[in-house]
């Protein structure tokens, strides 16, 4: 009887760019279907050890191989674009080639020093000069929108009502190397219903922009 319906607390870790009104739309759709599940979200851009830290599911944007014992279900490809505020571009000019990026100020996440871009004829790595660094993309996008510098941002930010009139993508022929968003959970013989219900809902939900594509 305990397994007759999904219930309990579900701990989820996801990138900070999941925050915003679109996540609210997803929750508004999920909650009536599974009213006995409490969703405990952590929006964090570091790579979380879901086993050690006790998470049930990670929504993780990665191109790297996962540790043994984890299952990853592909949700969608994620496109990152180099972006800046319209004010910044008016003041500092719009870069027309990857080489011109060297003269621009970057807002970084973590300790990155190069930009892995996809050129029309293959992959290239471009050095970046970070003037401000954050550990969260939420901080990055706020700084970019304020005109501090340029940064690679998930395409979803350029569609967000809070930013779409402020941000502008540049070098569209040289996007940041694409990654894939996965729903990651621990491999086990029997998947708890609360985890299965969430994974199935994420994979089937296309109204929320972060899960589309």
C-alpha positions in Angstrom: 0.0 0.0 0.0 2.9 2.3 0.6 3.8 2.0 -3.1 0.3 2.5 -4.4 0.9 6.2 -5.2 4.1 8.4 -5.4 4.7 10.1 -2.1 7.4 11.5 0.1 10.1 14.2 -0.3 12.0 14.2 -3.6 15.4 16.0 -3.4 16.4 17.5 -6.7 19.6 19.4 -7.7 19.5 21.4 -11.0 21.4 24.3 -12.6 20.6 27.8 -11.4 19.2 28.7 -14.8 16.2 26.6 -14.0 15.0 29.4 -11.7 12.3 31.7 -13.0 8.7 31.7 -14.1 9.1 28.7 -16.4 10.0 26.5 -13.5 6.8 27.7 -11.8 4.8 26.6 -14.8 6.4 23.2 -14.6 5.6 22.9 -10.9 2.0 24.1 -11.4 1.6 21.2 -13.9 3.4 18.6 -11.8 1.8 19.3 -8.4 -1.8 18.4 -9.1 -0.7 15.1 -10.6 1.4 14.1 -7.7 0.0 16.0 -4.6 1.7 13.7 -2.1 5.2 14.5 -3.3 7.2 17.3 -1.7 9.8 18.7 -4.1 12.9 19.9 -2.4 15.0 21.8 -5.0 18.6 23.0 -4.9 19.6 25.3 -7.7 23.4 25.0 -7.9 25.9 25.1 -10.8 28.5 22.9 -9.2 28.6 19.1 -10.0 26.9 17.6 -7.0 27.6 14.1 -5.8 24.1 13.0 -5.5 24.9 9.8 -3.5 27.1 11.5 -0.9 24.8 14.5 -0.5 21.5 12.5 -0.5 19.8 13.8 -3.7 17.3 11.7 -5.5 17.6 13.3 -9.0 20.1 15.6 -10.6 19.2 17.6 -13.7 22.7 18.0 -15.1 24.0 19.7 -18.2 27.2 17.8 -19.2 29.1 16.3 -21.9 31.3 14.2 -19.6 31.0 10.5 -18.7 29.1 9.8 -15.5 30.6 7.8 -12.6 29.6 4.2 -12.3 26.4 3.4 -10.6 24.4 6.3 -12.1 21.8 6.3 -14.8 21.4 9.3 -17.1 18.3 9.8 -19.2 18.7 12.4 -22.0 16.3 15.3 -21.7 17.5 17.6 -24.4 20.5 19.3 -26.0 21.3 22.6 -24.6 22.6 25.4 -26.8 24.9 28.1 -25.2 25.3 31.4 -27.1 27.9 34.2 -26.5 25.8 37.1 -25.2 26.0 40.6 -23.9 23.7 43.4 -23.1 22.7 45.8 -25.8 24.2 48.6 -23.7 27.6 46.9 -23.5 27.7 46.3 -27.2 26.9 49.9 -27.9 29.7 51.0 -25.7 32.4 48.4 -26.6 31.3 47.3 -30.1 30.0 43.9 -31.3 32.7 41.2 -31.9 32.6 40.0 -35.5 35.0 37.0 -35.1 36.3 34.8 -32.3 39.6 36.6 -32.4 38.0 39.9 -31.4 36.7 38.3 -28.2 40.2 38.7 -26.7 39.6 42.5 -26.4 36.3 42.1 -24.5 35.6 41.7 -20.8 34.1 38.4 -19.8 31.9 37.4 -16.9 33.0 33.9 -16.0 31.6 30.9 -14.1 34.3 29.1 -12.0 37.8 29.3 -13.2 37.4 28.9 -17.0 40.1 30.5 -19.1 39.0 29.4 -22.6 35.8 29.2 -24.6 35.1 26.0 -26.4 33.3 27.2 -29.5 31.9 25.4 -32.5 33.2 27.0 -35.7 31.8 26.3 -39.2 34.8 24.1 -40.0 35.2 22.5 -36.5 35.9 23.0 -32.8 38.1 25.9 -31.6 39.2 27.1 -28.2 39.3 30.9 -27.6 41.0 32.5 -24.7 38.8 34.7 -22.5 39.7 37.5 -20.1 37.3 37.2 -17.1 36.9 40.4 -15.1 34.3 39.0 -12.7 33.7 35.4 -11.7 30.7 33.7 -10.2 29.9 30.2 -9.0 26.4 30.5 -10.3 25.0 31.3 -13.7 22.3 33.4 -12.0 25.0 35.8 -11.0 26.6 35.7 -14.5 23.4 36.6 -16.3 22.6 39.5 -13.9 26.1 40.9 -14.4 25.9 40.5 -18.2 22.5 42.2 -18.3 23.9 45.1 -16.3 26.6 45.6 -18.9 29.6 44.2 -17.0 30.8 42.0 -19.9 30.2 39.1 -22.2 29.5 35.5 -21.3 28.3 32.2 -22.8 24.7 31.7 -21.6 22.0 29.0 -22.1 19.7 30.0 -25.0 16.8 29.9 -22.5 18.0 33.2 -21.1 17.6 35.0 -24.4 13.9 33.9 -24.4 13.2 34.8 -20.8 10.9 37.8 -20.5 13.2 39.3 -17.8 16.2 39.4 -20.2 15.1 39.1 -23.9 14.8 42.9 -24.4 18.3 43.4 -22.7 20.5 40.5 -23.9 21.7 40.0 -27.4 23.5 37.0 -28.8 26.7 37.6 -30.8 28.8 35.4 -33.1 25.9 33.1 -33.9 28.1 31.1 -36.3 30.3 30.2 -33.3 28.1 28.9 -30.6 29.5 27.6 -27.3 30.0 23.8 -27.8 26.7 22.2 -27.2 26.0 20.1 -24.1 23.2 17.8 -23.1 20.8 18.0 -20.2 20.3 14.7 -18.4 18.1 13.5 -15.6 20.5 11.5 -13.4 19.7 9.1 -10.6 21.2 6.1 -8.8 21.0 2.7 -10.5 18.9 0.3 -8.5 16.7 -2.7 -9.1 13.5 -1.0 -8.0 13.2 2.8 -8.7 11.0 4.5 -6.1 7.7 5.8 -7.5 8.5 9.3 -6.5 11.7 9.3 -8.6 10.0 7.4 -11.5 7.1 9.9 -11.6 9.4 12.9 -11.7 11.6 11.4 -14.4 8.7 10.4 -16.6 7.1 13.9 -16.2 10.3 15.7 -17.1 10.8 13.5 -20.2 7.2 14.0 -21.3 6.9 17.7 -20.5 7.5 20.1 -23.4 5.7 23.3 -22.4 8.5 24.2 -20.1 11.3 25.7 -22.2 14.1 24.1 -20.3 12.8 20.6 -21.2 12.0 21.4 -24.8 14.2 20.2 -27.7 
